[in-house]
């Protein structure tokens, strides 16, 4: 499989080795290389790119069956459909879910509802086929005797899959014989028609197990608890831990009857249909064997030092809650640190089963769910969860809840409220207590003050404190990065560049690819300010390539900065569509400071095009958003001034004065006296009337 996949990928041009590794982790997980963890967003981005590339040759239909079992599949769909500009192609996604199963899986149900809010999605309720249509389908499947066809139609209740599976089973077992023009059950065959799909699968399993040792059923149940794919060697270990000896004749029977599929290398196998696996597992739960079987799986996985993500669900299902919860906690924290919010949320859904009701959720669970919601842009949900922990939690948990509330305020463009909450967090944490939380608090404070009028001195102090508190090498590199951002905002570009290079070395040494990408982006900023535009573009392209591979929303930063390079080169027509696209993305995510920045960037583009209606819109929105958020940034000042210069060159004095005033406000807030004086001198020389 690995060789075939490599050969197929070799025929696709322009693929990076990291993207190939991400694809292999989806298409051939057993051959995926060990080492650097592959984020869910990386897998989604690589698969999305592959589908887009395939759709350039012909339309592609992607079917995701039974997504009520697949939080990962739903997250993939949301990832692709919320980034249509990146993955636009002749693609149609069809996802199916059973309504009754969704009620047992609230997170999957919520994820499906979130998908329904996207403009490109239609949710269809598929009712059973009406009696006549279903009877016609049965007749087309096989020329059954009319009486038998009626029985099949009635029993399969308008469910086409049930009818197809049932008749396929009869044909496979040679239970039908032709009598003239019709097919009837062969003489001597007395097989009752199952009353439901579950009964149908149960009967097929019973036939396989007929005349086999009693332990084979339990071995099969053990396999059904492993998940979608069953690792053969681990299954053997789990069976032995459960006092069973798996019989390989059992597997052969499953393969022969097309109830299971083997991987090409023979190391894994899977059930042919999710409902088959569910039916077998349900029997284990119903008859009281599942808990013991999960315990056997936990012991087998412990022998091979399996990851917490794999081991914790088995411990929980085995009733060993006190051992499972620390593993869930560690696994979720690891994913949150990586920014892999989709996988973190999937783990939280499994952890949630430890609680009898939603009211019993522990604050440790609730605060991590709030962090996920915040990371995924679900700010209202994040506030609800964090506020609950703020009220019910104590000590460090309460402080963390307030920190999440501060992050929501920051993302929604309310810096004063965010700073007040961060000050409250600091007051709750004593010296030496929760250094990692205090580090995060200090870093967030620096990030906010960096863009506030007169905030640079305080930003320096908070960034230095964060550097001293950094709990690990990656956190230290991130602290250095933001200390460099303060220097950049202050206009000390040589110092900023030195810190960015130091941060880049730190991120590279600990394999933090997101940090590496962000460093390339800010190094591009320094090159752009110093008019080394080719070097700037190279940094931005490198940053964007890495961020797209990681599936990170940070990819918008280098995309915007590539637009700023075009502005510097006065290539306004090329910059305008790129900046408009970025504005749409920021509006969708309600990131108000970046919305303001994009409206400012579009001023010189609108002036160059003579589109004064668009100019008025961008100027009005920029002014409103800057007043609302209080954000200041060196690029806002530079681009507003550029907008005024282009408007002046086009002979529109009034428009130019509006842009110059925006630029003056930003330069003054940044404390840049030299730039203020130069712009005021320019304004004094502008004639009162300009002939158009």
N, C-alpha and C positions, 0 to 999 in steps of 0.2 A: 504493500500500500504506500509506504514511504517513497519507494523508487518511482512508482507510477505518479504519485502526487508531485514529486520533484520534476519529473519529465513534463507534466502538464503545466506547472508553474514556470518552467524554463521557457515555455512558448509564449508567456506573457511578458511584455517588455516593461522595464522600469520598476520592477519590484525589488524592494530592499529585503535583506536577509531577515530582519526583524518582522517584516510583514509576512514573509513565508513561514516563519516560526509560529506566528499568530494563527495563520490559516491552518497549519498542520495541527495545532491544538484543538481546532474545531473538527476538521475533516478526518484526521487520523490521530486521535488523542494518545493512543498507545505508543506512537512513534515520535511524539513531541519530545524535543530535547529537554533534559533537566537543567536547572540553573535559575536564571532570572524569572521571577514570577510574571506571568502574562495577565494583564488586567482584562476585565470583562470588556472595557471600552476598546482595548486594542483588538480583541477578537471581533467585536462588532464592526469596527472601522475597516479591518482587513476584509471581512466577509462582505461588507457593503461595497467596497471597491471592486471586489471580484464580480459581484452581481451586476454592478454598473457596467463593468467592462464586457461581461457576457451579453448584456442587453444591447450593446452597440451593434451586435450582429443580428439579433432577432429578439422579439419580446420574450421576457422571462417571467414565469409564474412560480412563485415560491409558496408552497403549502406548509403551514405549521399546524400539525394536528394535535388536538387535546392540549391546548395551551394552559388549561387549568392545572396541569401538572408541571408547567414550564415557566416559572418566574423568569428564567433566563431568556426564554424565547420572547416573552412580552417586553422585557427590557431591551432586547435587540430591536424589536419593532419600534419601540418608542425612540430609541437612539437614531434609527434611520429616518423615521418620518418627521422627527423634529430637526433634521439637518438636510432637508430636501435639496438645498442648493449644492451640497457636497455630493449627494448620491443620486441626483436626478437621472433617470433613465427610463427605458420602457419596461418598468417593473410593476407587477401586480402581486401583492401579498394577500393570501387567503389563510386566515387563522380560524380554527374551530375550537369550541369549548362546550362542555355540557353544563347546563344551567344548574342542575342539582349538585354537581361536583363543585361548582364555584362557591356555593353557600358554605361548604366545608373549608374553603381556602380564601379567607378574607383579603389577604394581601394580593393574591392573583385577581380577585374580583375588583379590588380598588385599582390595580394596574390596568385592567381592561377598561374600566370607566375613564381613567386618565387618557387612554388611547382614543376613546370615543370623543374626547374634546378637541382632538386635532382635526383640522379642516378637511384633510384628505381621507378620513376614515368614515366608513359606514358600518354600523352594527346591524345585522339582519337576524331576526328571530326566525329560525327555520322550523315551521310546523311540520308534523307528519304529513306524508303524501296523502292526498284524498283517496278514497277507496278505489275509484275507477283508475286513477293514475297508477296507484300501487299495484293493482291487479294487472294492468298492462305491462308494468315493469317485470313482474314475476313471469308473465307469459313470454316476454322477450328474452329473459334469462334462460329459459328452458321450455320446450313444448310440453308442459305438464298436462296431465289429465285434468279437466276442468274442476272436478271435485277436489283433487289434491291442490291445485292452484289456489282455490278458494281458502282451503285450510292454511296454506302457507301465507297468503295475504292477510288473513285474519290474525294469525299468531304473530306475524312480524310487525303488525301495528303501524303500517306506514313508514317503517324504518328501512330505507333501501340497503344500508350496510348489512343489517341483520339478514335480509333476504338473500343478498349476494353471498354472505359467509355461509349461511345454512345450505344453499343449493351447491355451493362450491364444495362443502364438506361431503354432501351426498354423492356428488360426482367422483370426488377423490376416493371415496370408500366403495365405489361401484354399487351403490344401493338402488340406482335407477336402471330400468330396462325399457326399451321401446316396445310398445304394443300398438302396431299400426302407426298412426301419425302422432300418438301421444306417448310421453314418458310416464311410467308409473313406478311406485316402489316395487322392487323385485319381489317375487313370490317368497314367502317365508320371512320377509323383513317386517319387523314390527317395532319401528323406532318412533317414539313420541316426539312431536315437534316441541322444542324448548319454548318456554313462555317468555323468555327475555334474553338479551345478549349475554348477561351474566350467566344465566342457566346454560346457554349454548357453550360458552367457554368452559364452564364447570364440567359439562358432559364430555367435551373433548379431552380435558385433563384426566377425567376418570377413565376414559378408554385407554389412554397412554399408560396409566398406572395399574390397569387391570392385570392381575396375575404377577405383579411385581412386588418386591419386598415392601413391607409397610414403611420402612425408613425412607424409601424413595420420595414419598409425598413430603416428608419433612425436609429432605434435602432440596426439593423443589421450592418449598416455602422459604427455606433459607436463601435461595437465590433470588426470590421475588423481593426480599427485603434489602437487597444490595443496591437497588437503583436501576437506572436504565440499562447499564452494561454490567456484566458480571465478570470479574477477573477470576479466571479459572483457578489459579494457585491460591488466591485468597479464599475462594469458595471452599476449596478443599480444607484449608486450615479451619475455617469457621465450622464446617461440618464436623470435623474431628473434635473441635472444642465443644460441640454440642452432642458428642457421643455418636456421631453418624459416620458412615463411610460412603461417600458419593459413588454411585455406580455409573461407569461411563456408558454402559448400555442405555441408561436413561437419557443421556444427552443425544445419543444416536437416534433414539426413538423420537425425541423432540424435533431433531433436524429432519428426519424422514417424513414426519407428518406436518412439516412446515410450521411448527409452533415456536421455533427458535432459529436464530441465525448466528453463524460463527464468524468471527473476524478472520481476515485473510491469513494472519499469522497464527491463528488457533489459540491465542492467549486469552481471548475474551469471547463472550457470547451474549446474546440479548434475546428477550422474548419478542415474538413477531409483532405483538400489539400491546399497547399500554394497558388496555382493558383486561387482557389475559393475565398480565402481571398483577394487576389490581385484584382480580378475582382470586388468584392463588393466595395473595397476601391477606385478603379479607378473611379467608377461611382460617388462616393461622391466628389472626386476631380473635375471630369469633370463637374458636375452640381453645383459646387460652395458651397457645404455644409461642406467640410472637415475642413476648417479653424475654423468655428464655433464649430464643433464637437471636434476638438483638444482643443479648449479653454475650453469646458465643461470638458474634461478629465483633463486638468491642474487644474481646480478648484476642481474637485473631489479628485485628488491626493494631492492637497494642504491641504485638510481637514484631510487627514490621515497622513500628514507629510511624504510623500513618499520621497525617496532619490533623490538627484539632478540628478542622472543618469537616473531615470525614468521620472522625471518631465521635465527636460530641452528639450528633443526632442518634447514634446507636445507644450511647450511654443513657440518653434521655428516655428513649423508647424502652430501655431495659429497666427503667425506674431508678437508675442511679443518678438522681438529679443533682446531688451535692458535688459529684465529680464532673457532670456535664456542663454546669453553668460556668465555672472558671474557664473551661475550654471555649465555650461560645464567646465569653467576654474577650478572651485573647484573640480569637479569630476575627471577631467584628472589629476590634481596635486595630488590628493589622490592616484590614481592608480600608478602614476609615483613614488611616495614615497614608495609604497609597492613593487615596482619592477614588477607590473602587466602590462607589456608593451602591451600585446595583447589586454587587455580590454581597456587600455588607447587609443590605436589606433582605436578601434571600436568607442569609444566616439568621437574621432577627426573626424572620417568619418561622423558622424551625425552633428557635429558642422560645418563642412565644407559647409553644405548646406546653411549656412547663407550668403555665399559669392557668388556673381553672376558668377564670373569666378575665375580661379586659380590665376590670377594677383591681385584679390581683397582680397586675404587672408591676414588677419591681422598678424603682426609680432608675437603677442601673440600665435596665432595658429601655425605659422610656427616654432617657437622655441620649442614648445611642440612636434611637429611632429619630429623635429630633435633629441630631447631627446629619443623619441621612437625608431627611426632608430638606434641611437647609442646603446641603450639597447638591441636591437635585432640583433646587429652585422652588420647592413647595413651602414657601415662607409662612403661610397661614398655619399649616399643619405643624411646622417647626415651632412656631410661637406657642401653640396650644400645648404641645408636649413639654417644651422647656418651662412654660409657666407652671405646669402641674408639678414638675420636679422642684421648681423654685419654692413652691408652697409646701410640698410634702417632704422634700429631701433635706438632708442635713450636711453641714460641713462642706467637704470638697464637692459632693454632688450638687449642692445648692449653688456653689460658686460656678460650677461648669454650666448649669442651667442658665445662669445670668450671662455667662460668656456667649452661649448660643443666641440668646436674645439680642446681645450686642451685635453679633455677626449679622443677624437678620436686619437690624436697624442700619448697619453699614451697607449691606447689599441694596437696601431699599432707599438709600440716599438720605438718611437722617443721621448725620455725623455727630451732632450734639447729643442726641439721645444715646447713641452708641458709646460715646466717650463717658457719659455719666454712668452707664451700666458697667463699663470696664473699670472705672474708679471704684465701684461697689465691689467688684470681684477682688480687686487688690486689697480692699479693706477686710475681706473675709479670709484671706490667705496670709498666715503668719510666715515669718522668715523660715526657710528650709522646708516649708510644707508645700507639697504638690508643685515642685519646681517646674514640671512640664506644663502645668496649667498656667502658672504665673508667666512662664516664657511665652505661651500663646497669647496671653493677655497683653503683655508688653509689646509683642510684635504687632498685634492688631491695633494697639494704640498708635504705634509709629506709623502704620499704614494709613490711618485716618488723618493724623496730624500733618503728615507729609503733604496733603492736599487741602489744608485749611489755612486761611489767612493768618499770618504771623505764627504758624505752628511749627516751623522748621527747627527752632531751638529745642522745643519739647520733643519733636520727633527724633532728634539726635539722642537725647537722654534716654528715651524709651528703647531705641534701637540698640544702644550700648548696653542697657540693662538686659535686653533679650539675648544679646551675644554672651553676656556673663552667665546667664541662666540656662543656656542651650543644653538639653539633656543628652544629646548625642551628636555625632558628626553631621548627619543630614540637617538637624535643627541648627547647628552652628553655621553651616553653609547658607541656610535660608536667612539667618540673622545677618550675615555678611552681605547677602544680596540686598536686603532692605536697607542696610546702612548705606550701601552704595546708591540706592534709590534716593535717599535723602541728599547725598552729594550731587546727584544728577539734577534734582529739583533746585538745588542752590546754585547750579551753574558751575560747580567745580568738577568739570568733566575728566581731567586727568586722575583725580582721586577716585571718582566713581568707576572709571575703567579699571583701575588697579583692584578695587574691591570686587568688581564683577568677575575679573579673571581669577581672583582668589576663591570666590564662591564656586566658579565653574570647576576648578580643580577639586574642591571639596565634594561637590555633587558627583563628579566622575569617579572619585575614589570609593564612594559607597554605592555606586550604581543607581543613583537617583535620576532617572532619565527625564522626568518632568522638570526637575531643577536645572539640568543641563540645557534643555530647550529654552527655559525662561532666561537663562544667562545669555544664550545666543541672541535672544530678542533684545535685551537691554544693551548688549554690546553693539548691536545694530543701531540703537538709539544714539549712542555716543558718536559712532561713525557718521550718522546723519547730521547731528548737530555741528560736527566739524567738517561737513561738506564732502566727506569721503563716501559718496553715494553708492558707488559700485560695491565697496566693502559692506556698507549698510545693507544693501540688497542681498548680498550673499549670506549675511547673518540671519536676516529675516526668512529667507528661503529655507535655510537649515532649520531654524526654529519651527517654521510652519510644517515642514516635512515630519519632524519628530512629533509635534503635537497632534497632527492628523493621524499618524500611526498609533499614538496613544489614545486616540479618540477623545482628546481633552477639549473642553470648551475654551481653554486658553488659546486655542488656535486662532481665535479672532484677533488677538493682539498683534501678531506679526502680519496678518492680513491687512489690518488697519495701517500698520506701519509701512507696508509696501505701498499703500495708497498715499501715505505722507511723503514717501520718496518721489512719487509722481507729482505731488504738489510742489515739492522743492524744485523739480525740473520743469514746472509750469505745464505739465502734461495733464491738463484739467479734464479733458474729455475721457481719457483713459482712467483717471482716478475716480470720476463721478460714479459709475456703476458699482465699482468695488466698495466705495464708501457708503453708497445707498444700501447695498446688501448687508454691510456690517450694522448700519443703523437699524435695519429691520430685525436683525438678530438680537440686538441690545434692547429694542422695544419689546420684543417677545419675552425676554427674560426680565424686563423691568429693571435694568441696571441703569439708573438715572444718570450718574456721573458720566458714563460712556455715551449715553444718548446725547447729553449736552455737547460732549467733545465731537461727536459725529456731525451734529448740526453746524458747529463752528467750522469743521473741515469742509463742509459742503458749501460754505459761503463763497470762497473763491471760484469753485466750480460753477455755481449758479451765476456769478457775475460774469465769468468768461463766456458763458452761453447766452448772456443777456436775458436770463430767465428771472425777471425781477419778482414775479409772483412766488417762485420757489425761494428766492432770496428772503422775501418778507417772512415766509413761513419759518425758514431755518433761523433767521435772526430772532424772531419772536420766541420760538421754542428754546433756543440757546439761552436767551436772557432769563426766561422763566425758570429753566432747570438750574442755571447757575445760582439764581437767587434762592431757589428752594433747597439746594444741596450745600451751597456755600463752598463748593469745590474749587480749588485753584490748581493749575498745572501749567508748566512751561510751554507745552505744546498748544494748550488753549490760547495762550497769549500770542505765540508765534503765528498760529493759523488764523486767528481773528485779524491780526495785523496784515497778514497776506491778503485776506479777503478785502480789507479796506483798500489796499494798494491796487488790487485788480479792479475793484469798483471805481476807484478814482481814475484809473487808466481808461475805463470804459465811459468816463464822463458823468458818472452818477455820484455827485457830491454827497447827497443826503444818505445814500446807502453806505458810502465810504465812512461817513462820520459815525454811523451806528456801529460798524465793525471796529473802528478805531477806539471807540469808547469801551467796547467789550475788552479789547486788548489792554487798554490802560488800566481797567479794573483788575485784570489778572496780573499785570506787571507790578502794580502797586501792592496787591495782596502778597505777592512773592517777595516784596522788599527789594526790587531791582531798580534802584534809583537811576542808573545809567540808561537803561532801556526806557524808563518813564520820561526822562529828559529828552532823549532822542525823538520819541514819538510826539511829545508835546511841541517840539521844534517843527516837526513835519506838519502837525495840525495848524500851527501858526502861519505856515506858508501856503496853506490851501486857500485858494481864492473863494470869496463868498459865493460866486456864481460860476459855474463851468458850462460852457456852451456844449450842447449835446450834438 
